[in-house]
């Protein structure tokens, strides 16, 4: 017993000698990181492989006893009745009339693949258009001289002084008025949803790229202009290759916003066949008999593309986020 106490005392003394304040704060930070970021994601992934009884049990199950893919199967499940209903829905959108409806037969089919495709159709165009428009606008702000340039750059950021819920009503009214002139329906229109996302993402994208373009030496572009290159040629051949980290950062930023956005999609989308993933996850969660393992599986599917982009493009993202931080 005395030997055991001596061993404990020796271990404590050894830890006390090795523990310094920097190491203590490092371990504290890592503990906070693991408990607030890594563990919730692990719990989401592990819960997607559990049964409803295991999730709702009194004792938490940290490691599923068996990896079950039932939640993912149910999430992407569909039937021939669902396909027939989808064909009738498309015919209704074109001809304006149903022949018969299988609504009661397809309510329990999630067919999450349709929602994944809808999110891709919204997020990818939003990111590409935002990068192109922000690149051209930021280059004009950084390189060209015109009256009111600084005022314009500062005023476009004022949109972020207001929460999105305050802007959605006037934006919806404006788009509804424009739709009457051009004959385009704004409800259940993914292209209109892309425009609303551009209104949210373009200001900060312009600001990020304008600061980055200022760090690129102007002499390189001037030499190209003297050699006969046009302004668009300078942007394509010189500025854009040098600004790849900032362009990637802006692309990921806009993609992530469009991929995860819920409020605007909830207002502009009413048709279940054009729901994006956040709306569909909310529908599954608010089902009268929710299946939490299916909700967790949908959350995992929704999280993986953004995580993959961050891991693959981490180097460009780190350089782009620090763009414009140091002038040189």
Secondary structure by P-SEA (a helix, b strand, c coil): caaaaaaaaaaaaaaaaaccaaaaaaaaaaaaaaaccaaaaaaaaaaaacccccccccccccccccccaaaaaaaacccaaaaaaaaaaaaaaacccccccccccccccccaaaaaaaaaacaaaaaaaaaaaaaaaaaaaacccccaaaaaaaaaacccccccccaaaaaaaaaaaaaaaacccccccaaaaaaaaaaacaaaaaaaaaaaaaaccaaaaaaaaaacccaaaaaaccccccaaaaaaaaaaaaaaaaacccaaaaaaccccccccaaaaaaaaaacccccaaaaaaaaaaaaaaaaaaaaaaaaaaaaaaacccccc
